[in-house]
Amino acid sequence: MDVLKLPPMRAGPARCDAAYMPPLRCLIVDDSPRFGEEARGLLEHEGVAVVGVAGSGDEAVRLVEALRPELVLLDIRLDNESGFDVARRLVDCEIIFVSTHDEREFRSQIEASRALGFIAKTELSAERIQRLRGG
């Protein structure tokens, strides 16, 4: 008689409650390495899984394709390119624009884009992200 052999069970925390949600997978796109790392630290501390930090539109496109984040935090003004132009190149992810500039400067462009909205860099938090995502 053949015996079915199952792989050994992995040790680790069991997730039985139906309310468990895996962490949000996020990519940060900003031409300031300092901001990228500070935002990563803040968001990871608040339970967001930052899967990468890109410094340009081309790098953002590559990382979105490779890492498949659910959300991209995208600086409106990158070194030599517009965040609005980059946003049009990103697929299969939600986008939230971030900037040190006043949202009113870009309101019509933000509203015309497919982005969920805007967060000032000084107000960035997992809670603000979830509010824009409808949670």
C-alpha positions as CSV (number, residue, x, y, z in Angstrom):
1,M,0.0,0.0,0.0
2,D,1.4,3.4,-1.0
3,V,1.6,6.0,1.7
4,L,1.0,9.6,0.9
5,K,3.9,11.7,2.1
6,L,3.2,15.3,2.9
7,P,5.9,17.9,3.3
8,P,6.6,18.9,6.9
9,M,4.5,21.8,8.2
10,R,6.2,25.1,8.6
11,A,6.4,26.6,12.0
12,G,5.1,30.2,12.3
13,P,2.2,32.2,13.3
14,A,-1.2,31.0,12.1
15,R,-3.5,33.5,10.6
16,C,-7.0,32.3,11.3
17,D,-9.0,35.5,11.7
18,A,-10.9,36.6,8.6
19,A,-10.0,40.2,9.1
20,Y,-6.2,39.6,8.5
21,M,-5.0,41.7,5.6
22,P,-1.5,41.3,4.2
23,P,0.6,44.6,4.3
24,L,0.1,47.0,1.4
25,R,2.9,46.6,-1.2
26,C,4.3,50.0,-2.1
27,L,6.9,51.5,-4.4
28,I,8.3,55.0,-3.7
29,V,9.4,57.1,-6.7
30,D,11.4,60.2,-5.8
31,D,14.5,61.8,-7.1
32,S,15.7,62.5,-3.5
33,P,17.4,59.4,-2.1
34,R,17.1,61.0,1.4
35,F,13.3,61.4,1.1
36,G,12.9,57.9,-0.4
37,E,14.7,56.3,2.6
38,E,12.9,58.4,5.2
39,A,9.6,57.6,3.7
40,R,10.5,53.9,3.5
41,G,11.4,53.9,7.2
42,L,8.2,55.8,8.2
43,L,5.9,53.6,6.2
44,E,7.5,50.3,7.1
45,H,7.2,51.3,10.8
46,E,3.5,51.9,10.2
47,G,3.0,48.4,8.5
48,V,3.4,49.2,4.8
49,A,5.7,46.8,2.9
50,V,7.9,49.1,0.8
51,V,9.1,46.9,-2.0
52,G,11.5,49.4,-3.5
53,V,12.5,53.0,-4.1
54,A,13.0,54.4,-7.6
55,G,14.8,57.6,-8.5
56,S,13.5,58.0,-12.1
57,G,10.6,57.2,-14.3
58,D,12.4,54.5,-16.2
59,E,13.5,52.9,-13.0
60,A,9.9,53.1,-11.7
61,V,8.5,51.4,-14.8
62,R,11.1,48.6,-14.5
63,L,10.4,48.1,-10.8
64,V,6.6,48.1,-11.2
65,E,6.9,45.4,-13.8
66,A,9.3,43.3,-11.7
67,L,7.9,43.9,-8.2
68,R,4.2,44.4,-8.9
69,P,3.4,46.8,-6.1
70,E,-0.2,47.6,-5.3
71,L,0.6,51.3,-4.9
72,V,3.1,53.8,-6.2
73,L,3.9,57.0,-4.3
74,L,5.0,59.2,-7.1
75,D,6.7,62.6,-6.8
76,I,5.1,65.1,-9.0
77,R,8.4,66.7,-10.0
78,L,11.3,64.4,-10.7
79,D,14.7,65.7,-11.9
80,N,14.1,65.9,-15.7
81,E,10.6,64.5,-15.9
82,S,7.0,65.1,-14.8
83,G,5.4,62.7,-12.4
84,F,2.3,63.0,-14.5
85,D,4.1,61.7,-17.6
86,V,5.6,58.8,-15.5
87,A,2.1,58.0,-14.1
88,R,0.8,57.4,-17.7
89,R,3.6,54.7,-18.1
90,L,2.7,52.8,-15.0
91,V,0.2,49.9,-15.3
92,D,-1.6,47.6,-12.8
93,C,-1.0,49.7,-9.8
94,E,-2.7,52.5,-7.8
95,I,-0.9,55.9,-7.8
96,I,-0.8,58.6,-5.2
97,F,1.1,61.8,-6.0
98,V,3.4,63.3,-3.4
99,S,5.2,66.6,-3.4
100,T,6.7,69.4,-1.2
101,H,4.8,71.8,-3.5
102,D,1.3,73.0,-2.7
103,E,-1.4,70.7,-4.1
104,R,-3.3,73.7,-5.5
105,E,-0.6,74.2,-8.1
106,F,-1.4,70.8,-9.6
107,R,-5.1,70.2,-8.7
108,S,-6.4,70.1,-12.2
109,Q,-3.6,67.7,-13.4
110,I,-4.2,65.5,-10.4
111,E,-7.9,65.4,-11.0
112,A,-7.4,64.6,-14.7
113,S,-5.0,61.8,-13.9
114,R,-5.9,58.2,-12.8
115,A,-4.2,58.9,-9.4
116,L,-6.2,58.4,-6.2
117,G,-5.1,61.8,-5.0
118,F,-2.2,63.7,-3.4
119,I,-0.4,63.7,-0.1
120,A,2.0,66.4,0.9
121,K,5.4,64.9,1.8
122,T,5.2,66.4,5.3
123,E,1.9,64.7,5.9
124,L,2.8,61.2,4.5
125,S,1.5,58.3,6.6
126,A,0.0,54.9,6.2
127,E,-3.3,56.3,7.6
128,R,-3.4,59.1,4.9
129,I,-2.7,56.4,2.2
130,Q,-5.5,54.2,3.5
131,R,-7.9,57.1,3.5
132,L,-7.2,57.9,-0.2
133,R,-7.5,54.2,-1.0
134,G,-11.0,54.2,0.6
135,G,-10.1,52.2,3.7
